[in-house]
Amino acid sequence: MGRIIGESTLLPPGTTMAVTVSLMHPLTTSAPVVAVLHLEDNNNTTFDFPNGDQEAKVGGAVVEIPIQVNVP
């Protein structure tokens, strides 16, 4: 996995649509990115990866969505 460029707010359990991700490092060129679901595993509601909040997995595979971001 590459560097983390953004994060969303803490999502409720279940299906969530239209999630907004705030970028910590803006993209200046078009690029493929991967959205990775993380678990809130230390109950502090803060994104702590890699020292906490590990990736969610289904059947041993990380839950992730590849996205192509196009910067005009």
PDB file of N, CA, C and O in Angstrom:
ATOM      1  N   MET A   1       0.841  -1.176   0.000  1.00  0.00           N
ATOM      2  CA  MET A   1       0.000   0.000   0.000  1.00  0.00           C
ATOM      3  C   MET A   1       0.886   1.239   0.000  1.00  0.00           C
ATOM      4  O   MET A   1       1.936   1.262   0.642  1.00  0.00           O
ATOM      5  N   GLY A   2       0.461   2.255  -0.715  1.00  0.00           N
ATOM      6  CA  GLY A   2       1.197   3.514  -0.775  1.00  0.00           C
ATOM      7  C   GLY A   2       0.853   4.408   0.401  1.00  0.00           C
ATOM      8  O   GLY A   2       0.316   3.955   1.412  1.00  0.00           O
ATOM      9  N   ARG A   3       1.169   5.676   0.252  1.00  0.00           N
ATOM     10  CA  ARG A   3       0.907   6.606   1.355  1.00  0.00           C
ATOM     11  C   ARG A   3      -0.579   6.917   1.468  1.00  0.00           C
ATOM     12  O   ARG A   3      -1.324   6.836   0.492  1.00  0.00           O
ATOM     13  N   ILE A   4      -0.984   7.268   2.657  1.00  0.00           N
ATOM     14  CA  ILE A   4      -2.365   7.644   2.917  1.00  0.00           C
ATOM     15  C   ILE A   4      -2.532   9.093   2.497  1.00  0.00           C
ATOM     16  O   ILE A   4      -1.771   9.961   2.927  1.00  0.00           O
ATOM     17  N   ILE A   5      -3.537   9.359   1.648  1.00  0.00           N
ATOM     18  CA  ILE A   5      -3.744  10.727   1.171  1.00  0.00           C
ATOM     19  C   ILE A   5      -5.009  11.367   1.724  1.00  0.00           C
ATOM     20  O   ILE A   5      -5.237  12.560   1.521  1.00  0.00           O
ATOM     21  N   GLY A   6      -5.837  10.588   2.421  1.00  0.00           N
ATOM     22  CA  GLY A   6      -7.058  11.155   2.963  1.00  0.00           C
ATOM     23  C   GLY A   6      -7.809  10.176   3.829  1.00  0.00           C
ATOM     24  O   GLY A   6      -7.434   9.009   3.947  1.00  0.00           O
ATOM     25  N   GLU A   7      -8.891  10.671   4.444  1.00  0.00           N
ATOM     26  CA  GLU A   7      -9.728   9.816   5.274  1.00  0.00           C
ATOM     27  C   GLU A   7     -11.137  10.386   5.335  1.00  0.00           C
ATOM     28  O   GLU A   7     -11.358  11.572   5.094  1.00  0.00           O
ATOM     29  N   SER A   8     -12.077   9.520   5.660  1.00  0.00           N
ATOM     30  CA  SER A   8     -13.463   9.954   5.846  1.00  0.00           C
ATOM     31  C   SER A   8     -13.726  10.091   7.343  1.00  0.00           C
ATOM     32  O   SER A   8     -12.871   9.786   8.174  1.00  0.00           O
ATOM     33  N   THR A   9     -14.918  10.553   7.659  1.00  0.00           N
ATOM     34  CA  THR A   9     -15.339  10.530   9.052  1.00  0.00           C
ATOM     35  C   THR A   9     -15.645   9.082   9.420  1.00  0.00           C
ATOM     36  O   THR A   9     -15.703   8.217   8.545  1.00  0.00           O
ATOM     37  N   LEU A  10     -15.834   8.823  10.676  1.00  0.00           N
ATOM     38  CA  LEU A  10     -16.192   7.483  11.142  1.00  0.00           C
ATOM     39  C   LEU A  10     -17.565   7.124  10.591  1.00  0.00           C
ATOM     40  O   LEU A  10     -18.526   7.870  10.777  1.00  0.00           O
ATOM     41  N   LEU A  11     -17.658   5.994   9.921  1.00  0.00           N
ATOM     42  CA  LEU A  11     -18.909   5.564   9.293  1.00  0.00           C
ATOM     43  C   LEU A  11     -19.682   4.644  10.230  1.00  0.00           C
ATOM     44  O   LEU A  11     -19.077   3.898  11.000  1.00  0.00           O
ATOM     45  N   PRO A  12     -21.020   4.689  10.174  1.00  0.00           N
ATOM     46  CA  PRO A  12     -21.819   3.784  11.001  1.00  0.00           C
ATOM     47  C   PRO A  12     -21.754   2.361  10.445  1.00  0.00           C
ATOM     48  O   PRO A  12     -21.409   2.169   9.279  1.00  0.00           O
ATOM     49  N   PRO A  13     -22.081   1.369  11.267  1.00  0.00           N
ATOM     50  CA  PRO A  13     -22.131  -0.011  10.757  1.00  0.00           C
ATOM     51  C   PRO A  13     -23.160  -0.129   9.633  1.00  0.00           C
ATOM     52  O   PRO A  13     -24.155   0.595   9.609  1.00  0.00           O
ATOM     53  N   GLY A  14     -22.907  -1.042   8.713  1.00  0.00           N
ATOM     54  CA  GLY A  14     -23.845  -1.270   7.621  1.00  0.00           C
ATOM     55  C   GLY A  14     -23.385  -0.617   6.339  1.00  0.00           C
ATOM     56  O   GLY A  14     -22.229  -0.214   6.211  1.00  0.00           O
ATOM     57  N   THR A  15     -24.292  -0.515   5.399  1.00  0.00           N
ATOM     58  CA  THR A  15     -23.988   0.050   4.089  1.00  0.00           C
ATOM     59  C   THR A  15     -24.045   1.574   4.140  1.00  0.00           C
ATOM     60  O   THR A  15     -24.990   2.152   4.677  1.00  0.00           O
ATOM     61  N   THR A  16     -23.030   2.215   3.580  1.00  0.00           N
ATOM     62  CA  THR A  16     -22.991   3.676   3.497  1.00  0.00           C
ATOM     63  C   THR A  16     -22.709   4.055   2.053  1.00  0.00           C
ATOM     64  O   THR A  16     -21.801   3.510   1.426  1.00  0.00           O
ATOM     65  N   MET A  17     -23.482   4.981   1.534  1.00  0.00           N
ATOM     66  CA  MET A  17     -23.309   5.419   0.159  1.00  0.00           C
ATOM     67  C   MET A  17     -22.764   6.851   0.147  1.00  0.00           C
ATOM     68  O   MET A  17     -22.935   7.589   1.117  1.00  0.00           O
ATOM     69  N   ALA A  18     -22.112   7.242  -0.944  1.00  0.00           N
ATOM     70  CA  ALA A  18     -21.639   8.615  -1.162  1.00  0.00           C
ATOM     71  C   ALA A  18     -20.759   9.100  -0.012  1.00  0.00           C
ATOM     72  O   ALA A  18     -21.045  10.124   0.607  1.00  0.00           O
ATOM     73  N   VAL A  19     -19.709   8.374   0.262  1.00  0.00           N
ATOM     74  CA  VAL A  19     -18.770   8.743   1.326  1.00  0.00           C
ATOM     75  C   VAL A  19     -17.812   9.810   0.802  1.00  0.00           C
ATOM     76  O   VAL A  19     -17.249   9.665  -0.283  1.00  0.00           O
ATOM     77  N   THR A  20     -17.631  10.877   1.569  1.00  0.00           N
ATOM     78  CA  THR A  20     -16.688  11.936   1.218  1.00  0.00           C
ATOM     79  C   THR A  20     -15.364  11.674   1.924  1.00  0.00           C
ATOM     80  O   THR A  20     -15.333  11.393   3.122  1.00  0.00           O
ATOM     81  N   VAL A  21     -14.280  11.768   1.177  1.00  0.00           N
ATOM     82  CA  VAL A  21     -12.942  11.580   1.736  1.00  0.00           C
ATOM     83  C   VAL A  21     -12.211  12.914   1.672  1.00  0.00           C
ATOM     84  O   VAL A  21     -12.020  13.477   0.594  1.00  0.00           O
ATOM     85  N   SER A  22     -11.806  13.410   2.832  1.00  0.00           N
ATOM     86  CA  SER A  22     -11.029  14.658   2.896  1.00  0.00           C
ATOM     87  C   SER A  22      -9.570  14.326   2.637  1.00  0.00           C
ATOM     88  O   SER A  22      -8.997  13.450   3.285  1.00  0.00           O
ATOM     89  N   LEU A  23      -8.972  15.037   1.680  1.00  0.00           N
ATOM     90  CA  LEU A  23      -7.583  14.773   1.324  1.00  0.00           C
ATOM     91  C   LEU A  23      -6.620  15.528   2.238  1.00  0.00           C
ATOM     92  O   LEU A  23      -6.784  16.724   2.480  1.00  0.00           O
ATOM     93  N   MET A  24      -5.620  14.814   2.739  1.00  0.00           N
ATOM     94  CA  MET A  24      -4.547  15.418   3.530  1.00  0.00           C
ATOM     95  C   MET A  24      -3.424  15.854   2.601  1.00  0.00           C
ATOM     96  O   MET A  24      -2.674  16.781   2.906  1.00  0.00           O
ATOM     97  N   HIS A  25      -3.318  15.176   1.467  1.00  0.00           N
ATOM     98  CA  HIS A  25      -2.310  15.458   0.446  1.00  0.00           C
ATOM     99  C   HIS A  25      -3.046  15.583  -0.883  1.00  0.00           C
ATOM    100  O   HIS A  25      -3.398  14.563  -1.477  1.00  0.00           O
ATOM    101  N   PRO A  26      -3.289  16.788  -1.365  1.00  0.00           N
ATOM    102  CA  PRO A  26      -4.054  16.955  -2.605  1.00  0.00           C
ATOM    103  C   PRO A  26      -3.377  16.302  -3.810  1.00  0.00           C
ATOM    104  O   PRO A  26      -2.151  16.230  -3.895  1.00  0.00           O
ATOM    105  N   LEU A  27      -4.199  15.838  -4.723  1.00  0.00           N
ATOM    106  CA  LEU A  27      -3.680  15.281  -5.971  1.00  0.00           C
ATOM    107  C   LEU A  27      -3.524  16.414  -6.974  1.00  0.00           C
ATOM    108  O   LEU A  27      -4.443  17.211  -7.160  1.00  0.00           O
ATOM    109  N   THR A  28      -2.380  16.488  -7.615  1.00  0.00           N
ATOM    110  CA  THR A  28      -2.133  17.525  -8.612  1.00  0.00           C
ATOM    111  C   THR A  28      -2.197  16.977 -10.032  1.00  0.00           C
ATOM    112  O   THR A  28      -2.254  17.738 -10.998  1.00  0.00           O
ATOM    113  N   THR A  29      -2.186  15.655 -10.150  1.00  0.00           N
ATOM    114  CA  THR A  29      -2.322  15.004 -11.444  1.00  0.00           C
ATOM    115  C   THR A  29      -3.304  13.845 -11.311  1.00  0.00           C
ATOM    116  O   THR A  29      -3.549  13.358 -10.208  1.00  0.00           O
ATOM    117  N   SER A  30      -3.852  13.416 -12.410  1.00  0.00           N
ATOM    118  CA  SER A  30      -4.744  12.256 -12.404  1.00  0.00           C
ATOM    119  C   SER A  30      -3.967  11.033 -11.955  1.00  0.00           C
ATOM    120  O   SER A  30      -2.791  10.875 -12.284  1.00  0.00           O
ATOM    121  N   ALA A  31      -4.641  10.161 -11.192  1.00  0.00           N
ATOM    122  CA  ALA A  31      -3.942   8.988 -10.659  1.00  0.00           C
ATOM    123  C   ALA A  31      -4.942   7.936 -10.200  1.00  0.00           C
ATOM    124  O   ALA A  31      -6.059   8.259  -9.798  1.00  0.00           O
ATOM    125  N   PRO A  32      -4.527   6.670 -10.266  1.00  0.00           N
ATOM    126  CA  PRO A  32      -5.357   5.637  -9.647  1.00  0.00           C
ATOM    127  C   PRO A  32      -5.110   5.663  -8.132  1.00  0.00           C
ATOM    128  O   PRO A  32      -3.967   5.772  -7.688  1.00  0.00           O
ATOM    129  N   VAL A  33      -6.177   5.563  -7.353  1.00  0.00           N
ATOM    130  CA  VAL A  33      -6.065   5.481  -5.896  1.00  0.00           C
ATOM    131  C   VAL A  33      -6.897   4.291  -5.427  1.00  0.00           C
ATOM    132  O   VAL A  33      -7.715   3.763  -6.180  1.00  0.00           O
ATOM    133  N   VAL A  34      -6.688   3.881  -4.203  1.00  0.00           N
ATOM    134  CA  VAL A  34      -7.430   2.753  -3.645  1.00  0.00           C
ATOM    135  C   VAL A  34      -8.037   3.184  -2.315  1.00  0.00           C
ATOM    136  O   VAL A  34      -7.319   3.611  -1.411  1.00  0.00           O
ATOM    137  N   ALA A  35      -9.364   3.072  -2.196  1.00  0.00           N
ATOM    138  CA  ALA A  35     -10.047   3.326  -0.935  1.00  0.00           C
ATOM    139  C   ALA A  35     -10.041   2.017  -0.150  1.00  0.00           C
ATOM    140  O   ALA A  35     -10.481   0.983  -0.653  1.00  0.00           O
ATOM    141  N   VAL A  36      -9.542   2.065   1.084  1.00  0.00           N
ATOM    142  CA  VAL A  36      -9.432   0.868   1.920  1.00  0.00           C
ATOM    143  C   VAL A  36     -10.279   1.072   3.175  1.00  0.00           C
ATOM    144  O   VAL A  36     -10.151   2.092   3.851  1.00  0.00           O
ATOM    145  N   LEU A  37     -11.140   0.111   3.484  1.00  0.00           N
ATOM    146  CA  LEU A  37     -11.967   0.167   4.678  1.00  0.00           C
ATOM    147  C   LEU A  37     -11.138  -0.273   5.881  1.00  0.00           C
ATOM    148  O   LEU A  37     -10.489  -1.319   5.849  1.00  0.00           O
ATOM    149  N   HIS A  38     -11.165   0.536   6.945  1.00  0.00           N
ATOM    150  CA  HIS A  38     -10.449   0.207   8.180  1.00  0.00           C
ATOM    151  C   HIS A  38     -11.450   0.045   9.305  1.00  0.00           C
ATOM    152  O   HIS A  38     -12.526   0.643   9.279  1.00  0.00           O
ATOM    153  N   LEU A  39     -11.094  -0.771  10.305  1.00  0.00           N
ATOM    154  CA  LEU A  39     -11.941  -0.999  11.465  1.00  0.00           C
ATOM    155  C   LEU A  39     -11.540  -0.074  12.597  1.00  0.00           C
ATOM    156  O   LEU A  39     -10.349   0.143  12.820  1.00  0.00           O
ATOM    157  N   GLU A  40     -12.504   0.475  13.315  1.00  0.00           N
ATOM    158  CA  GLU A  40     -12.225   1.264  14.519  1.00  0.00           C
ATOM    159  C   GLU A  40     -11.999   0.251  15.635  1.00  0.00           C
ATOM    160  O   GLU A  40     -12.952  -0.193  16.275  1.00  0.00           O
ATOM    161  N   ASP A  41     -10.732  -0.117  15.872  1.00  0.00           N
ATOM    162  CA  ASP A  41     -10.456  -1.225  16.785  1.00  0.00           C
ATOM    163  C   ASP A  41      -9.929  -0.816  18.158  1.00  0.00           C
ATOM    164  O   ASP A  41      -9.612  -1.684  18.971  1.00  0.00           O
ATOM    165  N   ASN A  42      -9.828   0.488  18.435  1.00  0.00           N
ATOM    166  CA  ASN A  42      -9.353   0.889  19.761  1.00  0.00           C
ATOM    167  C   ASN A  42     -10.300   1.890  20.428  1.00  0.00           C
ATOM    168  O   ASN A  42      -9.959   2.491  21.447  1.00  0.00           O
ATOM    169  N   ASN A  43     -11.489   2.064  19.845  1.00  0.00           N
ATOM    170  CA  ASN A  43     -12.580   2.848  20.433  1.00  0.00           C
ATOM    171  C   ASN A  43     -12.240   4.292  20.768  1.00  0.00           C
ATOM    172  O   ASN A  43     -12.774   4.840  21.732  1.00  0.00           O
ATOM    173  N   ASN A  44     -11.353   4.928  19.984  1.00  0.00           N
ATOM    174  CA  ASN A  44     -11.076   6.347  20.230  1.00  0.00           C
ATOM    175  C   ASN A  44     -11.627   7.231  19.121  1.00  0.00           C
ATOM    176  O   ASN A  44     -11.445   8.448  19.159  1.00  0.00           O
ATOM    177  N   THR A  45     -12.296   6.645  18.134  1.00  0.00           N
ATOM    178  CA  THR A  45     -12.925   7.312  16.983  1.00  0.00           C
ATOM    179  C   THR A  45     -11.961   8.174  16.161  1.00  0.00           C
ATOM    180  O   THR A  45     -12.397   9.067  15.434  1.00  0.00           O
ATOM    181  N   THR A  46     -10.674   7.915  16.272  1.00  0.00           N
ATOM    182  CA  THR A  46      -9.646   8.601  15.499  1.00  0.00           C
ATOM    183  C   THR A  46      -8.955   7.586  14.606  1.00  0.00           C
ATOM    184  O   THR A  46      -8.704   6.460  15.036  1.00  0.00           O
ATOM    185  N   PHE A  47      -8.640   7.962  13.366  1.00  0.00           N
ATOM    186  CA  PHE A  47      -7.941   7.058  12.445  1.00  0.00           C
ATOM    187  C   PHE A  47      -6.487   6.934  12.885  1.00  0.00           C
ATOM    188  O   PHE A  47      -5.736   7.909  12.844  1.00  0.00           O
ATOM    189  N   ASP A  48      -6.087   5.723  13.311  1.00  0.00           N
ATOM    190  CA  ASP A  48      -4.768   5.491  13.906  1.00  0.00           C
ATOM    191  C   ASP A  48      -3.868   4.549  13.121  1.00  0.00           C
ATOM    192  O   ASP A  48      -2.827   4.136  13.632  1.00  0.00           O
ATOM    193  N   PHE A  49      -4.233   4.203  11.907  1.00  0.00           N
ATOM    194  CA  PHE A  49      -3.420   3.271  11.124  1.00  0.00           C
ATOM    195  C   PHE A  49      -2.029   3.867  10.871  1.00  0.00           C
ATOM    196  O   PHE A  49      -1.951   5.047  10.531  1.00  0.00           O
ATOM    197  N   PRO A  50      -0.952   3.133  11.014  1.00  0.00           N
ATOM    198  CA  PRO A  50      -0.831   1.684  11.153  1.00  0.00           C
ATOM    199  C   PRO A  50      -0.738   1.190  12.602  1.00  0.00           C
ATOM    200  O   PRO A  50      -0.565  -0.008  12.825  1.00  0.00           O
ATOM    201  N   ASN A  51      -0.848   2.078  13.579  1.00  0.00           N
ATOM    202  CA  ASN A  51      -0.735   1.661  14.981  1.00  0.00           C
ATOM    203  C   ASN A  51      -2.065   1.244  15.584  1.00  0.00           C
ATOM    204  O   ASN A  51      -2.143   0.999  16.788  1.00  0.00           O
ATOM    205  N   GLY A  52      -3.065   1.163  14.809  1.00  0.00           N
ATOM    206  CA  GLY A  52      -4.403   0.745  15.194  1.00  0.00           C
ATOM    207  C   GLY A  52      -5.280   0.811  13.959  1.00  0.00           C
ATOM    208  O   GLY A  52      -4.817   1.148  12.869  1.00  0.00           O
ATOM    209  N   ASP A  53      -6.558   0.486  14.142  1.00  0.00           N
ATOM    210  CA  ASP A  53      -7.520   0.587  13.047  1.00  0.00           C
ATOM    211  C   ASP A  53      -7.048  -0.137  11.785  1.00  0.00           C
ATOM    212  O   ASP A  53      -6.890   0.468  10.725  1.00  0.00           O
ATOM    213  N   GLN A  54      -6.832  -1.423  11.922  1.00  0.00           N
ATOM    214  CA  GLN A  54      -6.345  -2.244  10.816  1.00  0.00           C
ATOM    215  C   GLN A  54      -7.388  -2.367   9.711  1.00  0.00           C
ATOM    216  O   GLN A  54      -8.565  -2.066   9.913  1.00  0.00           O
ATOM    217  N   GLU A  55      -6.942  -2.812   8.549  1.00  0.00           N
ATOM    218  CA  GLU A  55      -7.825  -2.974   7.395  1.00  0.00           C
ATOM    219  C   GLU A  55      -8.894  -4.022   7.678  1.00  0.00           C
ATOM    220  O   GLU A  55      -8.627  -5.045   8.308  1.00  0.00           O
ATOM    221  N   ALA A  56     -10.112  -3.750   7.199  1.00  0.00           N
ATOM    222  CA  ALA A  56     -11.181  -4.736   7.274  1.00  0.00           C
ATOM    223  C   ALA A  56     -10.897  -5.812   6.232  1.00  0.00           C
ATOM    224  O   ALA A  56     -10.401  -5.523   5.144  1.00  0.00           O
ATOM    225  N   LYS A  57     -11.215  -7.056   6.579  1.00  0.00           N
ATOM    226  CA  LYS A  57     -10.987  -8.171   5.651  1.00  0.00           C
ATOM    227  C   LYS A  57     -12.235  -9.023   5.555  1.00  0.00           C
ATOM    228  O   LYS A  57     -12.972  -9.191   6.526  1.00  0.00           O
ATOM    229  N   VAL A  58     -12.458  -9.560   4.361  1.00  0.00           N
ATOM    230  CA  VAL A  58     -13.524 -10.525   4.113  1.00  0.00           C
ATOM    231  C   VAL A  58     -12.878 -11.713   3.438  1.00  0.00           C
ATOM    232  O   VAL A  58     -12.278 -11.575   2.372  1.00  0.00           O
ATOM    233  N   GLY A  59     -12.996 -12.883   4.051  1.00  0.00           N
ATOM    234  CA  GLY A  59     -12.375 -14.077   3.488  1.00  0.00           C
ATOM    235  C   GLY A  59     -10.870 -13.938   3.360  1.00  0.00           C
ATOM    236  O   GLY A  59     -10.276 -14.528   2.458  1.00  0.00           O
ATOM    237  N   GLY A  60     -10.234 -13.169   4.246  1.00  0.00           N
ATOM    238  CA  GLY A  60      -8.790 -12.977   4.213  1.00  0.00           C
ATOM    239  C   GLY A  60      -8.313 -11.884   3.282  1.00  0.00           C
ATOM    240  O   GLY A  60      -7.127 -11.556   3.278  1.00  0.00           O
ATOM    241  N   ALA A  61      -9.214 -11.306   2.485  1.00  0.00           N
ATOM    242  CA  ALA A  61      -8.841 -10.246   1.540  1.00  0.00           C
ATOM    243  C   ALA A  61      -9.240  -8.876   2.097  1.00  0.00           C
ATOM    244  O   ALA A  61     -10.331  -8.715   2.645  1.00  0.00           O
ATOM    245  N   VAL A  62      -8.351  -7.895   1.954  1.00  0.00           N
ATOM    246  CA  VAL A  62      -8.624  -6.536   2.405  1.00  0.00           C
ATOM    247  C   VAL A  62      -9.781  -5.951   1.600  1.00  0.00           C
ATOM    248  O   VAL A  62      -9.840  -6.115   0.382  1.00  0.00           O
ATOM    249  N   VAL A  63     -10.712  -5.259   2.293  1.00  0.00           N
ATOM    250  CA  VAL A  63     -11.840  -4.605   1.631  1.00  0.00           C
ATOM    251  C   VAL A  63     -11.324  -3.298   1.041  1.00  0.00           C
ATOM    252  O   VAL A  63     -10.977  -2.371   1.773  1.00  0.00           O
ATOM    253  N   GLU A  64     -11.276  -3.230  -0.283  1.00  0.00           N
ATOM    254  CA  GLU A  64     -10.731  -2.055  -0.958  1.00  0.00           C
ATOM    255  C   GLU A  64     -11.453  -1.823  -2.281  1.00  0.00           C
ATOM    256  O   GLU A  64     -11.989  -2.748  -2.891  1.00  0.00           O
ATOM    257  N   ILE A  65     -11.450  -0.551  -2.708  1.00  0.00           N
ATOM    258  CA  ILE A  65     -12.091  -0.184  -3.971  1.00  0.00           C
ATOM    259  C   ILE A  65     -11.110   0.651  -4.782  1.00  0.00           C
ATOM    260  O   ILE A  65     -10.731   1.739  -4.346  1.00  0.00           O
ATOM    261  N   PRO A  66     -10.687   0.170  -5.954  1.00  0.00           N
ATOM    262  CA  PRO A  66      -9.828   0.986  -6.807  1.00  0.00           C
ATOM    263  C   PRO A  66     -10.642   2.110  -7.456  1.00  0.00           C
ATOM    264  O   PRO A  66     -11.770   1.891  -7.896  1.00  0.00           O
ATOM    265  N   ILE A  67     -10.065   3.305  -7.513  1.00  0.00           N
ATOM    266  CA  ILE A  67     -10.741   4.479  -8.065  1.00  0.00           C
ATOM    267  C   ILE A  67      -9.766   5.218  -8.975  1.00  0.00           C
ATOM    268  O   ILE A  67      -8.599   5.390  -8.623  1.00  0.00           O
ATOM    269  N   GLN A  68     -10.229   5.651 -10.131  1.00  0.00           N
ATOM    270  CA  GLN A  68      -9.423   6.485 -10.997  1.00  0.00           C
ATOM    271  C   GLN A  68      -9.831   7.926 -10.751  1.00  0.00           C
ATOM    272  O   GLN A  68     -10.974   8.293 -11.021  1.00  0.00           O
ATOM    273  N   VAL A  69      -8.921   8.756 -10.242  1.00  0.00           N
ATOM    274  CA  VAL A  69      -9.206  10.171  -9.998  1.00  0.00           C
ATOM    275  C   VAL A  69      -8.645  10.970 -11.157  1.00  0.00           C
ATOM    276  O   VAL A  69      -7.470  10.838 -11.502  1.00  0.00           O
ATOM    277  N   ASN A  70      -9.482  11.797 -11.758  1.00  0.00           N
ATOM    278  CA  ASN A  70      -9.055  12.636 -12.880  1.00  0.00           C
ATOM    279  C   ASN A  70      -8.996  14.092 -12.434  1.00  0.00           C
ATOM    280  O   ASN A  70     -10.005  14.671 -12.033  1.00  0.00           O
ATOM    281  N   VAL A  71      -7.808  14.674 -12.507  1.00  0.00           N
ATOM    282  CA  VAL A  71      -7.591  16.073 -12.158  1.00  0.00           C
ATOM    283  C   VAL A  71      -7.533  16.872 -13.454  1.00  0.00           C
ATOM    284  O   VAL A  71      -6.690  16.598 -14.309  1.00  0.00           O
ATOM    285  N   PRO A  72      -8.421  17.863 -13.613  1.00  0.00           N
ATOM    286  CA  PRO A  72      -8.425  18.628 -14.868  1.00  0.00           C
ATOM    287  C   PRO A  72      -7.164  19.461 -15.039  1.00  0.00           C
ATOM    288  O   PRO A  72      -7.016  20.159 -16.042  1.00  0.00           O
TER     289      PRO A  72
END
